[in-house]
Amino acid sequence: MRAPHDVSIERGVKRVFAGANEWPGWCRSGRTEEAALEALLAYGPRYAKALGRRTSGFVAPTDVGGLRVVERLKGNATTDFGAPAIAPDADDRPIDPSEAARLATIMKACWAALDRAAAAADGLVLRTGPRGGGRPLAKIVAHVADAEVAYLSRLGGRPGRADARRAALAAFASRARGEPPERTPRSGVLWTPRYFLRRAAWHVLDHAWEIEDRSRPPQ
């Protein structure tokens, strides 16, 4: 039997996130810890599809026994708003060259999944929610791009000097090697390179899956 995936739980007042420590982007939420774990389990095959052939080694578990909670974190207002916001202890670990390459490959796969979803939905009117809410496709894509610039700043990179994705990977590789950041954000708090990849991959895939879901007719 394969070892279970290590998972960190981030618990807010209204929302709980479950995220796999070794697989950035595989992170889902629910109203309770049990619901978040069930959602993470349900999205395992979808995450595997997003990775495609770029990354080997990921096997989606078939039941919650394939998920092992190793840390529970106290969330904040951002957690309840709908985004994971607290870095697990696992993200403080150093990154060797082979691991850095693996993580960068996962990030590229997440971007590719978003690009595929956006291309497939081009020209479609995305289905809105019960109250008519939801960004149109162009605004979703722009929102993700804007967020990536902000995330790059939290990593210590300099936005605006090159393509944001290329700049993000370059800054990630530099920080993973232990090099000092180019700059420090005004808050003075930098993300670790592992947490940067975790947060960015989650955000990209969350919106890729949103586009896919809203492109389909209601069930």
N, C-alpha and C positions, 0 to 999 in steps of 0.2 A: 504493500500500500504506500502511496505517496504521503509525505509528511504534510500536515495541514498548513494552509497559508496563515502566516502571522498577521493579525488584524489589530489596529488601534481604534478605540471607540472615543469619539468626541461628543460629549453630552451637554446640550444646552437645556434651556427650560422647555422649549417647544419642539426642538428638533435634535435628532441624534445622527451623527455620521459614523459610518464604518468604512475604514480604508485599509487596503492591503499594504503592508510595510514595504514589500519588495517590488510592487507593481504599481508605479505611479499612474493615476488615471482611473484605476479600479477602485472607486469610492462612491458609495450611495448613502442615502439618508432615509430616515423614517421617524415616526413619532416616538418610538421606543427603541431600545437597543435590539430587541428581537426583530422588530420590523426592519431596522437598518441592515441587520445581518441577512435577513431574507431577501432584501432588495439587492444586496451585494451578491448573494448567491445567484439570483435571477439574472443579473447582468454579466455573470462570468462568461457565458458563450458569446455575448455581444462584445465584450472586451477582447476575447480571443479573436473574433472576426476583425476588430479594429486593428489589432496588432498584425494580423495576417502572417505573411512569411518573414516579415522583418525581424521578428524576435522569436527565438525558439525557447522552449522550457516552460511556457505557461500552459497549465492544464486547468480548466475550469472544474471546480469541485461539483459533485453531484448532490451533495446534501450539506447541511450546516456543520456536520462533523468534519468537513474539510476546511473549516475556518476556526482558528484558535485565537481568542482574544488575549493579547499579551500586555495591553496597556489601556487604561481608561483615563481620559483627559477631561478637564472641566472646560466647557465651551464658553462663548461670550455672545454678545449681541450679533456679531457677524454669523455665528453658528445658527442662531435662531432666524436670521434674515435669509439664510439659505446657502451659505458657503462655508466649507471647512476653514478654520482659522488658527488652529493650534498645532504646532509641529510636534510629532511624537519624538520620544527620546531616540528612536532608531535613526532619525534624520541627522543626529549629531555625529554619526560615524564617519570616519574618513572614507574616501573613495579612491580605490586603486584604478589604474588605467583601463583594465578590462571592464570593471564595473561602470566607469564613466562612459565608456563606449556603449555598453548595454543600455544605460539610462538615456543617453542621447538618441539611440535608435528607437526607444519607446516613444520619446517626445516627437520624433519625426513621423512615426506611425500615427500618433494622435493628430498631428497636423494634416497628414494625408487623409485620415478619416473625415476630418472637417471639410477639407477641400472636395472630397467625393460627395459628401452630403450636400454641400452648397451647389455643386455642379448639377447634381441630380434634381435639385429643387429649383434651379434657375427657370424663371418664367412661370412658376406656380404661385398661387396665392396660398400662403400657409394658413392652415386651420387655426382659428382663434379659440380661446377658452370659453367657458360658459358665459362670461361677462364681456366677451369680445376682446380680451387682453392678449398680449403677445406681440413682440417686435416682428416687423417684416424681415425677410431674408437679408436684405442689404444692411439693415441696422444690427442684426445679430452678428454678421461678419465684421462690421465696423467695431462693434462692442468688444469682440474677442481681440481684435487687433489693438484697440486702445488699452485693454487690460494687459496685454503682453508687454506694452511699453512700460506700464506702471510696474509690472512684475520685474522687468529687467532692472529698473531703478532699485528695487528692493534687493536685488542680487548684487548691486554695486556696479552695474554696467551703465554706459552712457547712451541713453536713447537718442535716436535721430541721426546717428552717424552712419548707419548702414541699414540694410534690410533687418527688420526687427527679429525675425526668426534666426537669421544668421548671427546677428549680434547676441541673441540669447544663448545660442549654442557656444559661441566663442567665450562669453562671460562665464557660462557654466563650466567649460573645460578649464578655464584659467583658475577659477575658484576651487575646482576639484583638485587641481595640482597644488593647491595651498598658496597660490599667489595672492597678493593683496588686491582688494577691489580698486577699480578706477576712481570711484567716488563713494561717499557715504550719504544716504538719504537724509533729509532734514530731520526725520525722527531719530536718526542715529542708530536705528536698529536694522541690521542686515539679516536677510534670510540665509540659511545654510543652502549650499547647492542642492542637496537632496530635497529639502523642503520646497525650493524653487521649482524643481521638476515635478514634485508631487502636486503642488497647487496649480501650476500651469497646465499640466496634463489633465487634471480633473476638469478645469474650466473649459478647455478645448473640447474634450469628449462630451461633457455635459451639454454643450451647445450643439455639437455634431448630432447627438442623439435627439435633442430637441427638434432640430431641423428634420431629421428622419421621421420622427413621430408626427410632427405637424404637417408633413407632406402627404401623409396617408389619410384616407377617409376614416371617419370614426367607426369603431367596431360595433 
